[in-house]
Amino acid sequence: MEYDFVVVGAGPSGLQFAREVASRSDRSVVVLERNDRLRDNDKSTGGTFPEVVERYDVPDEALMGEANAVTLESPNRRSRHAMRSYVLDFPRFLELLGEDAASMGAAVRTGTRVTEPIVEDGAVRGVRYRDSDGGGTLRGRITVDASGPSAALTSELGFFDAEAAHRGVALEFEVEGEYETDDELLFRFDHDRAPGGYAWTFPAGENAFKAGVCWMDEFHAARGGRCADTLHGHVERWVESEPRWSVERVRAKHAGEGIWNDSMNQRATDGFLAVGDAISSINPLFGEGIRPGMESATMAADVALEAVTTGDCSESRLRAYERRWNERKGWSWKLQRVVGELLYDFDADQQDAFVERAARLSPTEAEQLRTYSLGPVALARLYPFKFKDVRKFPTLVGHLV
C-alpha cells in the first residue's frame, strides 16, 4: 500500500506531524507505532510550558497539574522564578493526539515494528515492518522518522551517530501523598541526589506528585566512586527522605533514555525527513523534548506539504526543513550543549554558585533562560568557572565550530 506520508513512531513529534498534514490537506498519512497502545509509550515526565498547551490545543483532560513557578535548587541554595507551567498526563496526551490525527483522516497503526527503510536508487521509498500478521511493506512519497531515541531509520541511514552522542537515563515515580511544593516545577542539581544530572518533582494532581532522577552517563560515571547504588535507589532516596513530602503509595514508575548532540545533523534526503528525538531535537541543557520535538514536526510538515504538492520530494527540496531548524535552533543548541556539559560536571560549590546567580536574573532574563534565548554573555555570567574547567575548553570550543 502507498501513502503520501509514512511516519515511524507515535510520540509527540510523529503524531504532531500527522496532525499537521492531515488538518491542512487531503494527503494520506499513516503512523506506525511499535507498542500495542499509544499510551504504552510512557517515557516522559510531561513537564511543559504554555507554548505546547496553547499552540497545539492540548485539552484539559491531558493535564495532570499546573504550576506558577520553576525552582532551581542545589545542595545549599534555592532560586524561584515565576513561570506558568504544566504537567501532562503523558499517556493520555498521546492518546488524544492520536485520536485527533485519526479524526482528521490519518491512519494510526499500533503493534507495528519498523525493521528497515526501503531505499531505491538512493531515495527512501517507505519501510518494511513486522506485526501480528507477519509483516510487509508500506511505501510513501515521504517517509518520516519520529521513532525517538531508538532512531529506527536515521541510524540505519547514517544520519545520526548514536554511539558518539551523549546518553542519559531517567526514572520517575508517580506518588500519592502530601506534597508541599505543589505550585512549582522543582529541579535540584545535587550530586548526592543525582550524580551527573538532576532530580525533580512536579505536581500531578490533588495529593499527588512526580519525583525522578536523571543523569548523563559520562558525568555519572565520573562520580562512580560516590554513587554505588542504582538509579532506582537514588529515586527511592529522593522520594522517601525529603521532609517536604510524604509517600502513601507509589502508583506508577516510568523509565526512559535520551540520546543527543547539538542537533546540527542531516535531517533530510530524497524522500525522507527526521523529526524529534530520532534526530536529536532534545534540548541539550535541561533535556526538554516535547516542545522542540513538536516544533520540529511542524517545521517538517510545512516543507513536506510543499514538496508533495509540487511533486518534488528530492533532498534539495526537503533540506529546506533542515535549514529552518538550524536557523532557529542550531546556534542556540550548540551553546546549550556547552553550558550543559559544564553544568552537569560542576562540583557542589559550583552548583551552589550557579543557583545563587540564577536567583539574580531579572524576570526578562529568566524568561530568556526558559526559552533558550539567553545570550552567551549572560550565560557566561551565570556559570561559575573554576581553573579545573580549563582542561575542557578545547572540547567545548570544538562543539561551537
Secondary structure, DSSP 8 states (H G I E B T S, - for coil): -EEEEEEE--SHHHHHHHHHHHHH----EEEE-SSSSGGG------EE-HHHHHHTT--GGGEEEEEEEEEEE-SS-EEEEEEEEEEE-HHHHHHHHHHHHHHTT-EEE-S-EEEEEEEETTEEEEEEEE-TT--EEEEEEEEEE--GGG-TTHHHHTS--GGGSEEEEEEEEEEES-BTTTTEEEEE--TTTSTTEEEEEEE-STTEEEEEEEEEHHHHHTTGGG--S-HHHHHHHHHHH-TTB--SEEEEEEEEEEEES-S-S--EETTEEE-GGGGT-S-TTT---HHHHHHHHHHHHHHHHHHHHHT--SHHHHHHHHHHHIIIIIHHHHHHHHHHHHHTT--HHHHHHHHHHHTT--HHHHHHHHTT---HHHHHHHS---GGGGGGHHHHHHHH-
